[in-house]
Amino acid sequence: MLDWREANLIRKPALFVFLHRWVKVLAILVGFAGTTVSLMAVVGTYNPMLVARLAAAVLVALAVPAIVTWSIVPRRDPLIAIGIPSETYALMLLAFAVSFVVVAHKLTAPLLIREGDRQAREGEDMVARAVWFLAGVRPPPPSSTPSESTR
Amino acid sequence: MRSYLNFTALVALFAIAGWWFATHPPLPRIPEAAPASPNPATIVDAGAPRGGDASR
C-alpha cells in the first residue's frame, strides 16, 4: 500500500503528463483572462480609470495564488513540491473565473456588462465583446454606443 | 495522486463553463431603465404666479 508521498512520486503515464500539462496551460491562460476582467469589473465599480482597474486586477490575480502557493508548498520535500505552483495557479484562476461568471451569474452579469461598456468607450472593442459574451449579452448594434447611464 | 485530482478538477471546471455557455447563448441586451423623471404634467414652474393671474 503506497502512502500519500509515494503515490505522488510514482511515475505517471506519458499521455497523462502531456494532457495535464496542456490542460494546466489552458487553465492558466483562460483563468487569468477571466479572473482579470472579473476583478476589473469589480474595481470599476469604485474607480473607472483603466490603469487602476487593470493594475488592481492583475495584482490580485497574480498575488493571491502566489501567497497560497507559498503557504502550502512543502519546503523540506522539494520532490513533492514539483508542480504545486502551476497547479495552484491553474486551479485558483480558473475556479475564480468560473465562479464569478457562471455560478454567480445573476449577481455579476450587470458588473460585466458595465465593464464591457467601459472597454468599448476606451476603444478596446475585442475585449468589450469578450466581456459582453461572459455577461451573456450580445454586443449593441454598431450604430448605437453604450450610453453614459450604463456606467 | 495530487496530479490526478488537479487534472480532474480542471477538466470539471472546463466542463461546467462549456455546459454553461452551450446552454446560455448571449441574449439581446435589455436597455437599463432610465433615471426616474418627473411627470411633465406635474412639474410646477417655480417662476409661475400662484393662485391665478393677479392682474385680472
Backbone of each chain as ProteinMPNN parsed JSONL, in Angstrom:
{"seq_chain_A": "MLDWREANLIRKPALFVFLHRWVKVLAILVGFAGTTVSLMAVVGTYNPMLVARLAAAVLVALAVPAIVTWSIVPRRDPLIAIGIPSETYALMLLAFAVSFVVVAHKLTAPLLIREGDRQAREGEDMVARAVWFLAGVRPPPPSSTPSESTR", "coords_chain_A": {"N_chain_A": [[0.859, -1.197, 0.0], [0.72, 2.09, -1.005], [1.938, 5.062, 0.508], [0.83, 8.507, 0.956], [2.839, 10.224, 0.04], [4.489, 8.592, -1.55], [2.62, 7.882, -3.45], [2.347, 10.252, -4.786], [4.794, 10.52, -5.95], [5.132, 8.474, -7.699], [5.743, 7.303, -11.028], [3.945, 8.702, -13.706], [1.647, 7.927, -16.409], [2.807, 8.732, -19.704], [1.04, 9.924, -21.482], [-0.89, 11.008, -19.795], [0.658, 12.888, -18.406], [1.318, 14.613, -20.489], [-1.274, 15.509, -21.27], [-2.144, 16.683, -18.867], [-0.303, 18.749, -18.538], [-0.909, 20.482, -20.7], [-3.57, 21.034, -20.223], [-3.293, 22.43, -17.872], [-1.845, 24.676, -18.78], [-3.746, 25.807, -20.513], [-5.771, 26.303, -18.658], [-4.549, 28.207, -17.016], [-4.159, 30.327, -18.812], [-6.819, 30.891, -19.752], [-8.096, 31.157, -17.296], [-6.666, 33.273, -16.112], [-7.259, 35.412, -17.838], [-10.076, 35.489, -17.568], [-10.341, 35.885, -14.796], [-9.039, 38.33, -14.499], [-10.628, 40.189, -16.011], [-12.953, 39.9, -14.575], [-12.237, 40.833, -12.033], [-11.565, 43.416, -12.785], [-14.079, 44.343, -13.442], [-15.222, 44.464, -10.939], [-13.541, 46.275, -9.568], [-13.953, 48.47, -11.177], [-16.372, 49.434, -10.338], [-15.773, 51.119, -8.295], [-13.621, 52.647, -9.138], [-13.271, 54.026, -12.176], [-11.046, 54.331, -13.82], [-8.864, 53.113, -16.329], [-6.193, 52.264, -15.922], [-6.072, 51.95, -13.153], [-7.995, 49.981, -12.722], [-6.949, 47.837, -14.226], [-4.401, 47.464, -13.086], [-4.998, 46.837, -10.393], [-6.519, 44.508, -10.75], [-4.745, 42.723, -12.071], [-2.722, 42.586, -10.181], [-4.004, 41.39, -7.937], [-4.857, 38.996, -9.112], [-2.455, 37.736, -9.664], [-1.086, 37.776, -7.239], [-2.575, 36.541, -5.147], [-2.799, 33.661, -5.725], [-0.047, 33.223, -5.584], [0.578, 33.73, -2.905], [-0.922, 31.729, -1.696], [0.331, 29.476, -2.788], [2.89, 29.809, -1.711], [2.32, 29.363, 0.937], [1.487, 26.712, 1.064], [3.372, 25.072, -0.084], [5.594, 22.393, 0.39], [8.516, 22.897, 1.976], [10.56, 21.269, 2.845], [10.488, 19.115, 1.277], [11.304, 18.893, -1.646], [10.771, 17.337, -3.909], [8.099, 16.587, -3.775], [7.074, 19.112, -3.963], [7.246, 19.802, -6.58], [5.508, 21.051, -9.298], [3.423, 22.089, -7.808], [3.156, 25.003, -7.75], [2.246, 25.665, -10.438], [-0.053, 24.105, -10.579], [-1.577, 25.237, -8.545], [-1.944, 27.897, -9.428], [-3.353, 27.375, -11.838], [-5.682, 26.077, -10.917], [-6.789, 27.92, -9.037], [-7.135, 30.322, -10.536], [-8.813, 29.523, -12.664], [-10.974, 28.467, -11.229], [-11.897, 30.724, -9.851], [-12.664, 32.384, -11.972], [-14.694, 30.839, -13.215], [-16.476, 30.628, -11.086], [-17.18, 33.317, -10.727], [-18.244, 34.104, -13.22], [-20.064, 32.092, -13.996], [-21.29, 30.669, -11.745], [-22.089, 32.761, -10.021], [-23.685, 34.232, -11.716], [-26.089, 35.777, -11.888], [-25.653, 37.828, -10.113], [-23.291, 38.964, -11.0], [-23.441, 39.562, -13.702], [-24.501, 42.192, -14.398], [-22.317, 43.751, -13.549], [-20.322, 42.863, -15.287], [-21.416, 43.616, -17.742], [-21.316, 46.407, -17.552], [-18.567, 46.663, -17.352], [-17.851, 45.814, -19.908], [-18.972, 47.934, -21.34], [-17.337, 50.031, -20.478], [-14.888, 49.174, -21.531], [-15.523, 49.34, -24.252], [-15.897, 52.097, -24.559], [-13.321, 52.87, -24.116], [-12.147, 52.084, -26.391], [-11.406, 49.456, -26.744], [-12.468, 47.189, -28.481], [-12.478, 44.406, -29.013], [-11.986, 43.284, -26.498], [-14.189, 44.292, -25.17], [-16.287, 42.971, -26.486], [-15.709, 40.339, -25.726], [-16.093, 40.504, -22.973], [-18.775, 41.225, -22.813], [-19.796, 38.876, -23.878], [-19.146, 37.077, -21.833], [-20.848, 38.124, -19.973], [-23.217, 37.342, -20.993], [-24.666, 38.692, -22.931], [-25.501, 40.112, -26.132], [-23.391, 42.088, -28.289], [-24.09, 45.62, -28.631], [-25.906, 47.064, -31.446], [-23.955, 48.343, -34.237], [-24.53, 51.043, -34.721], [-25.343, 52.186, -32.368], [-23.98, 53.443, -29.39], [-22.622, 52.555, -26.205], [-24.441, 53.933, -23.585], [-23.961, 56.754, -21.395], [-25.323, 56.354, -19.11], [-25.016, 53.743, -18.391], [-22.785, 53.44, -16.988]], "CA_chain_A": [[0.0, 0.0, 0.0], [1.526, 3.306, -1.1], [1.465, 6.194, 1.302], [0.473, 9.664, 0.131], [4.031, 10.776, -0.612], [4.89, 7.684, -2.626], [1.607, 7.963, -4.518], [2.604, 11.463, -5.566], [6.086, 10.427, -6.628], [5.143, 7.378, -8.669], [5.747, 7.789, -12.408], [2.608, 8.697, -14.319], [1.697, 7.653, -17.86], [3.26, 9.881, -20.5], [-0.124, 10.605, -22.071], [-1.498, 11.838, -18.755], [1.548, 14.029, -18.151], [1.136, 15.531, -21.629], [-2.598, 16.135, -21.182], [-2.206, 17.536, -17.673], [0.495, 19.951, -18.787], [-1.593, 21.417, -21.591], [-4.792, 21.498, -19.539], [-2.85, 23.473, -16.929], [-1.527, 25.887, -19.56], [-5.019, 26.383, -20.963], [-6.491, 26.818, -17.48], [-3.895, 29.441, -16.561], [-4.442, 31.403, -19.782], [-8.249, 31.231, -19.706], [-8.418, 31.598, -15.939], [-6.089, 34.601, -15.856], [-8.058, 36.398, -18.573], [-11.397, 35.592, -16.944], [-10.204, 36.477, -13.462], [-8.657, 39.737, -14.629], [-11.782, 41.028, -16.39], [-13.912, 39.858, -13.468], [-11.772, 41.76, -10.999], [-11.694, 44.769, -13.338], [-15.493, 44.727, -13.327], [-15.478, 44.814, -9.535], [-12.803, 47.502, -9.251], [-14.566, 49.556, -11.936], [-17.484, 49.998, -9.571], [-15.249, 52.158, -7.401], [-12.676, 53.511, -9.849], [-13.406, 53.674, -13.597], [-9.803, 54.521, -14.591], [-8.367, 51.853, -16.899], [-4.931, 51.865, -15.289], [-6.363, 51.496, -11.799], [-8.705, 48.697, -12.808], [-6.049, 46.799, -14.732], [-3.33, 47.207, -12.113], [-5.542, 46.147, -9.224], [-6.947, 43.164, -11.135], [-3.567, 41.875, -12.336], [-2.019, 42.386, -8.904], [-4.723, 40.4, -7.124], [-4.874, 37.71, -9.827], [-1.142, 37.088, -9.571], [-0.559, 37.709, -5.872], [-3.294, 35.615, -4.258], [-2.288, 32.292, -5.884], [1.349, 33.156, -5.135], [0.57, 33.622, -1.445], [-1.411, 30.383, -1.352], [1.411, 28.541, -3.124], [3.963, 29.974, -0.729], [1.911, 28.823, 2.235], [1.231, 25.262, 1.068], [4.445, 24.277, -0.679], [6.437, 21.773, 1.428], [9.902, 23.318, 1.721], [11.521, 20.207, 3.178], [10.279, 17.985, 0.372], [11.243, 19.529, -2.97], [10.205, 16.461, -4.933], [6.641, 16.719, -3.698], [6.705, 20.492, -4.319], [7.257, 19.996, -8.037], [4.181, 21.143, -9.918], [2.42, 22.757, -6.964], [2.819, 26.374, -8.178], [1.415, 25.726, -11.655], [-1.374, 23.533, -10.286], [-2.32, 26.201, -7.728], [-2.364, 28.997, -10.311], [-4.378, 26.909, -12.775], [-6.932, 25.788, -10.212], [-7.376, 29.114, -8.424], [-7.575, 31.286, -11.545], [-9.979, 29.007, -13.396], [-12.099, 28.33, -10.298], [-12.47, 32.05, -9.588], [-13.346, 32.87, -13.184], [-15.946, 30.092, -13.397], [-17.384, 31.011, -10.007], [-17.66, 34.683, -10.944], [-19.019, 34.253, -14.456], [-21.128, 31.09, -14.128], [-22.025, 30.37, -10.504], [-22.704, 33.993, -9.508], [-24.018, 34.995, -12.922], [-27.153, 36.773, -11.675], [-25.095, 38.965, -9.386], [-22.116, 39.566, -11.637], [-23.684, 39.947, -15.102], [-24.52, 43.663, -14.566], [-20.947, 44.278, -13.423], [-19.589, 42.55, -16.517], [-21.954, 44.451, -18.832], [-20.76, 47.758, -17.403], [-17.141, 46.595, -17.697], [-17.809, 45.809, -21.373], [-19.231, 49.306, -21.799], [-16.12, 50.831, -20.243], [-13.883, 48.762, -22.521], [-15.918, 49.878, -25.557], [-15.615, 53.537, -24.567], [-11.873, 53.046, -24.166], [-11.684, 51.677, -27.718], [-10.993, 48.045, -26.755], [-13.68, 46.523, -28.958], [-12.382, 42.952, -28.858], [-12.155, 42.977, -25.072], [-15.58, 44.592, -24.828], [-17.13, 41.88, -26.982], [-15.465, 39.163, -24.889], [-16.702, 40.709, -21.65], [-20.23, 41.113, -23.004], [-20.099, 37.448, -24.046], [-19.127, 36.489, -20.493], [-22.037, 38.605, -19.268], [-24.38, 36.695, -21.575], [-25.446, 39.6, -23.79], [-24.917, 40.403, -27.437], [-22.938, 43.478, -28.424], [-25.107, 46.501, -29.193], [-25.719, 47.324, -32.876], [-22.84, 49.277, -34.469], [-24.944, 52.457, -34.747], [-25.525, 52.71, -31.02], [-22.842, 53.329, -28.493], [-23.079, 52.429, -24.823], [-24.782, 55.248, -23.034], [-23.271, 57.131, -20.172], [-26.087, 55.912, -17.946], [-24.667, 52.376, -18.038], [-21.533, 53.4, -16.249]], "C_chain_A": [[0.891, 1.242, 0.0], [0.998, 4.351, -0.144], [1.293, 7.396, 0.371], [1.675, 10.189, -0.629], [4.468, 9.896, -1.784], [3.898, 7.728, -3.787], [1.816, 9.19, -5.388], [3.898, 11.38, -6.364], [6.121, 9.353, -7.709], [5.029, 7.938, -10.096], [4.364, 7.643, -13.024], [2.738, 8.417, -15.812], [2.043, 8.914, -18.64], [2.087, 10.649, -21.093], [-0.789, 11.516, -21.039], [-0.65, 13.081, -18.479], [1.385, 15.069, -19.246], [-0.193, 16.279, -21.517], [-2.674, 17.103, -20.005], [-1.451, 18.84, -17.901], [-0.295, 20.951, -19.621], [-2.926, 21.892, -21.025], [-4.429, 22.592, -18.537], [-2.544, 24.774, -17.666], [-2.811, 26.586, -19.995], [-5.778, 27.008, -19.788], [-5.868, 28.116, -16.985], [-4.216, 30.585, -17.519], [-5.9, 31.855, -19.688], [-8.609, 31.802, -18.333], [-7.863, 32.977, -15.642], [-6.895, 35.68, -16.58], [-9.418, 36.594, -17.909], [-11.345, 36.254, -15.581], [-9.893, 37.959, -13.565], [-9.851, 40.605, -15.006], [-12.839, 41.011, -15.295], [-13.515, 40.836, -12.379], [-11.833, 43.202, -11.494], [-13.13, 45.261, -13.237], [-15.821, 45.15, -11.903], [-14.802, 46.138, -9.197], [-13.431, 48.697, -9.959], [-15.769, 50.163, -11.253], [-17.025, 51.174, -8.719], [-14.332, 53.139, -8.115], [-12.697, 53.158, -11.332], [-12.129, 53.84, -14.417], [-9.245, 53.177, -15.05], [-7.124, 51.366, -16.165], [-5.197, 51.309, -13.896], [-7.039, 50.132, -11.822], [-7.75, 47.584, -13.186], [-4.983, 46.446, -13.699], [-3.856, 46.423, -10.916], [-5.905, 44.704, -9.579], [-5.751, 42.237, -11.349], [-2.827, 41.583, -11.037], [-2.687, 41.301, -8.07], [-4.672, 39.025, -7.789], [-3.54, 36.985, -9.73], [-0.721, 36.851, -8.122], [-1.265, 36.657, -5.022], [-2.852, 34.157, -4.473], [-0.831, 32.149, -5.431], [1.421, 32.995, -3.627], [0.113, 32.233, -1.015], [-0.321, 29.344, -1.643], [2.512, 28.591, -2.081], [3.589, 29.318, 0.602], [1.744, 27.303, 2.222], [2.401, 24.441, 0.554], [5.341, 23.697, 0.433], [7.92, 22.057, 1.163], [10.918, 22.216, 2.011], [11.386, 19.008, 2.244], [10.166, 18.503, -1.058], [10.659, 18.641, -4.057], [8.682, 16.563, -4.955], [6.206, 18.103, -4.182], [6.666, 20.719, -5.817], [5.826, 20.01, -8.569], [3.152, 21.881, -9.097], [2.142, 24.184, -7.433], [1.916, 26.421, -9.408], [0.028, 25.156, -11.393], [-2.215, 24.512, -9.477], [-2.821, 27.355, -8.584], [-3.5, 28.545, -11.224], [-5.718, 26.727, -12.072], [-7.574, 27.06, -9.67], [-7.908, 30.09, -9.473], [-8.825, 30.791, -12.266], [-11.192, 28.894, -12.474], [-12.724, 29.686, -10.009], [-13.248, 32.546, -10.798], [-14.679, 32.159, -13.382], [-16.95, 30.468, -12.308], [-18.005, 32.368, -10.278], [-18.626, 34.744, -12.118], [-20.231, 33.325, -14.474], [-21.948, 30.97, -12.846], [-22.766, 31.604, -9.995], [-23.218, 34.862, -10.643], [-25.046, 36.096, -12.662], [-26.616, 38.018, -10.978], [-24.049, 39.714, -10.208], [-22.355, 40.016, -13.075], [-23.773, 41.47, -15.273], [-23.128, 44.284, -14.452], [-20.173, 44.058, -14.714], [-20.103, 43.383, -17.689], [-21.36, 45.853, -18.742], [-19.269, 47.772, -17.706], [-16.972, 46.544, -19.225], [-18.049, 47.196, -21.953], [-17.987, 50.179, -21.613], [-15.046, 50.484, -21.269], [-14.219, 49.335, -23.891], [-15.615, 51.366, -25.633], [-14.119, 53.813, -24.656], [-11.287, 52.549, -25.483], [-11.229, 50.238, -27.808], [-12.185, 47.185, -27.181], [-13.637, 45.008, -28.762], [-12.608, 42.539, -27.41], [-13.602, 43.202, -24.665], [-16.501, 43.459, -25.278], [-16.95, 40.628, -26.13], [-16.153, 39.313, -23.534], [-18.226, 40.643, -21.759], [-20.635, 39.654, -23.18], [-20.12, 36.759, -22.681], [-20.377, 36.901, -19.711], [-23.315, 37.999, -19.831], [-25.246, 37.615, -22.401], [-24.711, 39.786, -25.113], [-24.394, 41.835, -27.459], [-24.046, 44.336, -28.982], [-24.865, 46.689, -30.678], [-24.653, 48.383, -33.092], [-23.243, 50.737, -34.384], [-25.036, 53.044, -33.361], [-24.262, 52.505, -30.208], [-23.362, 53.213, -27.081], [-23.304, 53.808, -24.207], [-24.014, 55.504, -21.751], [-23.994, 56.604, -18.945], [-25.718, 54.502, -17.527], [-23.354, 52.298, -17.295], [-21.72, 52.814, -14.872]], "O_chain_A": [[1.716, 1.423, 0.896], [-0.211, 4.522, 0.009], [1.568, 7.321, -0.827], [1.564, 10.558, -1.799], [4.777, 10.392, -2.867], [4.281, 7.627, -4.953], [1.504, 9.178, -6.579], [4.069, 12.099, -7.349], [7.032, 9.326, -8.536], [4.318, 8.913, -10.338], [3.703, 6.613, -12.886], [3.793, 8.635, -16.408], [1.626, 10.017, -18.285], [2.129, 11.875, -21.196], [-1.198, 12.636, -21.349], [-1.177, 14.185, -18.337], [1.322, 16.267, -18.968], [-0.248, 17.502, -21.647], [-3.204, 18.207, -20.132], [-1.911, 19.909, -17.5], [-0.346, 22.135, -19.288], [-3.365, 23.008, -21.305], [-5.168, 23.563, -18.374], [-2.941, 25.851, -17.22], [-2.945, 27.802, -19.862], [-6.35, 28.092, -19.907], [-6.585, 29.03, -16.577], [-4.515, 31.694, -17.078], [-6.183, 33.047, -19.561], [-9.33, 32.794, -18.225], [-8.526, 33.776, -14.982], [-7.182, 36.733, -16.011], [-9.86, 37.725, -17.71], [-12.194, 37.08, -15.247], [-10.427, 38.76, -12.797], [-10.07, 41.649, -14.392], [-13.547, 42.0, -15.104], [-14.351, 41.578, -11.863], [-12.119, 44.112, -10.716], [-13.377, 46.44, -12.981], [-16.6, 46.078, -11.685], [-15.423, 47.022, -8.607], [-13.447, 49.805, -9.422], [-16.15, 51.293, -11.558], [-17.788, 52.103, -8.455], [-14.265, 54.314, -7.754], [-12.196, 52.102, -11.717], [-12.127, 53.518, -15.606], [-9.16, 52.227, -14.272], [-7.02, 50.187, -15.827], [-4.605, 50.302, -13.505], [-6.698, 49.242, -11.041], [-7.732, 46.524, -12.56], [-4.698, 45.271, -13.467], [-3.231, 45.457, -10.477], [-5.635, 43.785, -8.806], [-5.742, 41.104, -10.868], [-2.36, 40.465, -10.819], [-2.019, 40.402, -7.558], [-4.47, 38.013, -7.119], [-3.499, 35.755, -9.716], [-0.078, 35.848, -7.813], [-0.613, 35.951, -4.252], [-2.555, 33.471, -3.495], [-0.426, 31.089, -4.954], [2.229, 32.217, -3.12], [0.675, 31.635, -0.097], [-0.082, 28.444, -0.838], [3.005, 27.56, -1.625], [4.449, 28.783, 1.302], [1.849, 26.669, 3.272], [2.422, 23.224, 0.739], [5.79, 24.432, 1.313], [8.501, 21.511, 0.225], [12.024, 22.238, 1.471], [12.085, 18.007, 2.402], [9.072, 18.551, -1.621], [10.104, 19.148, -5.032], [8.064, 16.619, -6.018], [5.119, 18.262, -4.737], [6.114, 21.717, -6.28], [5.043, 19.094, -8.315], [2.107, 22.266, -9.622], [0.973, 24.56, -7.512], [0.922, 27.147, -9.414], [-0.961, 25.663, -11.922], [-3.423, 24.614, -9.687], [-3.982, 27.749, -8.483], [-4.499, 29.25, -11.368], [-6.756, 27.167, -12.566], [-8.778, 27.257, -9.828], [-9.005, 30.627, -9.321], [-9.779, 31.544, -12.456], [-12.313, 29.189, -12.887], [-13.947, 29.798, -9.928], [-14.357, 33.065, -10.664], [-15.686, 32.801, -13.682], [-18.141, 30.61, -12.583], [-19.206, 32.558, -10.088], [-19.692, 35.354, -12.028], [-21.308, 33.724, -14.918], [-23.165, 31.149, -12.866], [-23.924, 31.515, -9.587], [-23.192, 36.09, -10.549], [-24.899, 37.215, -13.154], [-27.079, 39.129, -11.232], [-23.935, 40.937, -10.124], [-21.554, 40.776, -13.618], [-23.175, 42.003, -16.208], [-22.801, 45.228, -15.172], [-19.459, 44.945, -15.182], [-19.319, 43.811, -18.536], [-20.947, 46.418, -19.754], [-18.749, 48.749, -18.245], [-16.055, 47.161, -19.769], [-17.414, 47.589, -22.931], [-17.635, 50.968, -22.49], [-14.379, 51.365, -21.81], [-13.327, 49.767, -24.62], [-15.129, 51.849, -26.656], [-13.692, 54.836, -25.191], [-10.071, 52.585, -25.676], [-10.714, 49.824, -28.847], [-12.826, 46.538, -26.352], [-14.64, 44.398, -28.391], [-13.322, 41.577, -27.127], [-14.177, 42.414, -23.914], [-17.388, 43.041, -24.534], [-17.922, 39.929, -25.841], [-16.728, 38.356, -23.015], [-18.888, 40.069, -20.894], [-21.685, 39.235, -22.695], [-21.007, 35.953, -22.404], [-20.896, 36.137, -18.898], [-24.38, 38.122, -19.225], [-26.439, 37.358, -22.564], [-23.492, 39.642, -25.203], [-24.895, 42.695, -26.735], [-24.876, 43.838, -29.743], [-23.741, 46.497, -31.144], [-24.455, 49.239, -32.229], [-22.43, 51.588, -34.024], [-24.837, 54.244, -33.173], [-23.572, 51.495, -30.347], [-24.442, 53.722, -26.781], [-22.468, 54.706, -24.303], [-23.492, 54.587, -21.117], [-23.397, 56.423, -17.884], [-26.062, 54.085, -16.421], [-22.864, 51.207, -17.003], [-20.759, 52.707, -14.11]]}, "seq_chain_B": "MRSYLNFTALVALFAIAGWWFATHPPLPRIPEAAPASPNPATIVDAGAPRGGDASR", "coords_chain_B": {"N_chain_B": [[-0.945, 11.192, -7.292], [-1.949, 13.682, -6.43], [-1.728, 15.086, -8.796], [-3.598, 13.804, -10.416], [-5.967, 14.498, -9.131], [-5.897, 17.277, -9.436], [-5.972, 17.479, -12.231], [-8.494, 16.341, -12.726], [-10.137, 18.209, -11.439], [-9.643, 20.538, -12.938], [-10.57, 19.743, -15.473], [-13.241, 19.342, -14.825], [-14.022, 21.959, -14.191], [-13.679, 23.223, -16.683], [-15.606, 21.764, -18.049], [-17.961, 22.573, -16.744], [-17.987, 25.298, -17.402], [-18.104, 25.089, -20.208], [-20.551, 23.747, -20.555], [-22.251, 25.714, -19.515], [-21.957, 27.929, -21.285], [-22.801, 26.707, -23.586], [-25.461, 26.199, -23.126], [-26.533, 28.62, -22.483], [-26.922, 30.864, -24.554], [-25.761, 34.09, -25.778], [-27.916, 36.818, -25.139], [-30.139, 39.316, -26.567], [-29.509, 42.651, -25.627], [-31.026, 44.168, -22.834], [-32.183, 47.379, -22.483], [-31.03, 49.474, -19.869], [-33.036, 50.77, -17.239], [-34.101, 54.105, -17.514], [-33.182, 56.956, -15.522], [-35.567, 57.88, -13.072], [-37.893, 60.231, -14.128], [-39.659, 63.253, -13.521], [-43.192, 63.455, -13.981], [-44.222, 65.36, -16.713], [-46.634, 66.709, -16.554], [-46.96, 67.294, -13.936], [-45.045, 69.035, -13.24], [-44.071, 71.898, -11.602], [-43.754, 75.171, -12.325], [-41.459, 77.163, -10.921], [-41.338, 79.855, -11.254], [-43.798, 80.665, -12.03], [-46.83, 82.464, -11.551], [-48.704, 82.013, -8.588], [-51.905, 80.817, -7.634], [-53.472, 81.889, -9.615], [-53.904, 84.511, -12.083], [-52.909, 87.582, -11.012], [-53.384, 90.017, -12.174], [-55.845, 90.072, -13.283]], "CA_chain_B": [[-2.314, 11.31, -6.8], [-2.343, 15.09, -6.455], [-1.862, 15.484, -10.199], [-4.865, 13.297, -10.931], [-7.035, 15.327, -8.566], [-5.831, 18.586, -10.089], [-6.441, 17.317, -13.604], [-9.939, 16.127, -12.678], [-10.781, 19.475, -11.07], [-9.561, 21.459, -14.08], [-11.491, 19.266, -16.519], [-14.604, 19.604, -14.344], [-14.296, 23.403, -14.338], [-13.868, 23.473, -18.122], [-16.891, 21.18, -18.434], [-19.02, 23.448, -16.225], [-18.01, 26.512, -18.224], [-18.574, 24.726, -21.54], [-22.0, 23.491, -20.472], [-22.945, 26.986, -19.286], [-22.011, 28.754, -22.485], [-23.563, 25.992, -24.608], [-26.894, 26.232, -22.815], [-26.945, 30.01, -22.256], [-26.368, 31.732, -25.602], [-25.929, 35.523, -25.491], [-29.239, 37.357, -25.43], [-30.136, 40.753, -26.858], [-29.348, 43.44, -24.413], [-32.188, 44.934, -22.391], [-31.698, 48.696, -22.021], [-31.241, 49.746, -18.452], [-34.09, 51.754, -17.003], [-33.616, 55.481, -17.383], [-33.492, 57.513, -14.209], [-36.96, 58.326, -12.967], [-38.072, 61.656, -14.383], [-40.996, 63.642, -13.08], [-44.231, 63.585, -14.998], [-44.27, 66.774, -17.126], [-47.891, 67.346, -16.161], [-46.924, 67.662, -12.52], [-43.951, 69.97, -12.993], [-44.54, 73.222, -11.209], [-42.778, 76.198, -12.649], [-41.274, 77.978, -9.711], [-41.485, 81.266, -11.571], [-45.172, 80.971, -12.427], [-47.631, 83.05, -10.459], [-49.549, 81.037, -7.901], [-53.234, 81.266, -7.285], [-54.118, 82.583, -10.727], [-53.276, 85.729, -12.554], [-53.308, 88.678, -10.128], [-53.7, 91.223, -12.939], [-57.248, 90.063, -13.704]], "C_chain_B": [[-2.802, 12.76, -6.894], [-2.556, 15.568, -7.898], [-3.185, 15.01, -10.78], [-6.035, 14.135, -10.416], [-7.073, 16.694, -9.244], [-6.374, 18.509, -11.517], [-7.961, 17.163, -13.638], [-10.671, 17.437, -12.374], [-10.765, 20.451, -12.25], [-10.524, 21.049, -15.195], [-12.935, 19.533, -16.106], [-14.957, 21.082, -14.506], [-14.504, 23.771, -15.809], [-15.23, 22.929, -18.572], [-18.052, 22.046, -17.966], [-19.135, 24.696, -17.103], [-18.539, 26.201, -19.628], [-20.065, 24.463, -21.563], [-22.762, 24.809, -20.322], [-23.069, 27.792, -20.58], [-22.752, 28.053, -23.627], [-25.061, 26.113, -24.37], [-27.416, 27.649, -22.564], [-26.347, 30.911, -23.33], [-26.604, 33.202, -25.26], [-27.287, 36.032, -25.967], [-29.123, 38.815, -25.837], [-30.15, 41.541, -25.562], [-30.624, 44.212, -24.082], [-31.681, 46.274, -21.887], [-31.985, 48.878, -20.54], [-32.272, 50.85, -18.308], [-33.478, 53.137, -16.835], [-33.946, 56.001, -15.994], [-34.894, 58.081, -14.191], [-37.046, 59.829, -13.188], [-39.482, 62.042, -13.962], [-41.952, 63.741, -14.251], [-44.341, 65.054, -15.403], [-45.54, 67.478, -16.666], [-47.849, 67.84, -14.72], [-45.814, 68.651, -12.216], [-44.527, 71.35, -12.668], [-43.434, 74.217, -11.515], [-42.648, 77.142, -11.463], [-41.505, 79.456, -9.991], [-42.922, 81.655, -11.916], [-45.938, 81.575, -11.255], [-48.546, 82.007, -9.856], [-50.921, 81.665, -7.624], [-53.891, 82.087, -8.382], [-53.419, 83.88, -11.061], [-53.799, 86.924, -11.74], [-53.732, 89.919, -10.893], [-55.174, 91.259, -13.355], [-58.16, 90.581, -12.609]], "O_chain_B": [[-3.905, 13.032, -7.367], [-3.459, 16.359, -8.172], [-3.822, 15.73, -11.548], [-6.968, 14.443, -11.157], [-8.142, 17.203, -9.582], [-7.141, 19.37, -11.949], [-8.635, 17.773, -14.468], [-11.7, 17.735, -12.981], [-11.766, 21.113, -12.524], [-11.204, 21.889, -15.784], [-13.76, 19.909, -16.939], [-16.07, 21.414, -14.914], [-15.404, 24.544, -16.137], [-15.92, 23.555, -19.376], [-19.02, 22.238, -18.701], [-20.232, 25.096, -17.494], [-19.334, 26.967, -20.173], [-20.767, 24.9, -22.475], [-23.808, 24.992, -20.944], [-24.148, 28.275, -20.923], [-23.269, 28.711, -24.53], [-25.841, 26.128, -25.322], [-28.625, 27.846, -22.445], [-25.388, 31.638, -23.072], [-27.543, 33.525, -24.533], [-27.737, 35.706, -27.065], [-28.144, 39.482, -25.506], [-30.729, 41.133, -24.555], [-31.225, 44.835, -24.957], [-30.852, 46.325, -20.978], [-33.038, 48.488, -20.035], [-32.368, 51.746, -19.147], [-32.49, 53.324, -16.125], [-34.892, 55.53, -15.361], [-35.353, 58.683, -15.162], [-36.36, 60.605, -12.523], [-40.4, 61.225, -14.046], [-41.559, 64.072, -15.37], [-44.531, 65.914, -14.543], [-45.538, 68.684, -16.417], [-48.627, 68.715, -14.339], [-45.65, 69.068, -11.07], [-45.37, 71.876, -13.395], [-42.316, 74.101, -11.012], [-43.597, 77.818, -11.066], [-41.827, 80.223, -9.083], [-43.227, 82.837, -12.075], [-45.703, 81.219, -10.1], [-49.11, 81.191, -10.585], [-51.052, 82.871, -7.413], [-54.775, 82.898, -8.104], [-52.465, 84.285, -10.398], [-54.99, 87.233, -11.779], [-54.38, 90.796, -10.322], [-55.699, 92.308, -13.728], [-59.376, 90.642, -12.795]]}, "name": "protein", "num_of_chains": 2, "seq": "MLDWREANLIRKPALFVFLHRWVKVLAILVGFAGTTVSLMAVVGTYNPMLVARLAAAVLVALAVPAIVTWSIVPRRDPLIAIGIPSETYALMLLAFAVSFVVVAHKLTAPLLIREGDRQAREGEDMVARAVWFLAGVRPPPPSSTPSESTRMRSYLNFTALVALFAIAGWWFATHPPLPRIPEAAPASPNPATIVDAGAPRGGDASR"}
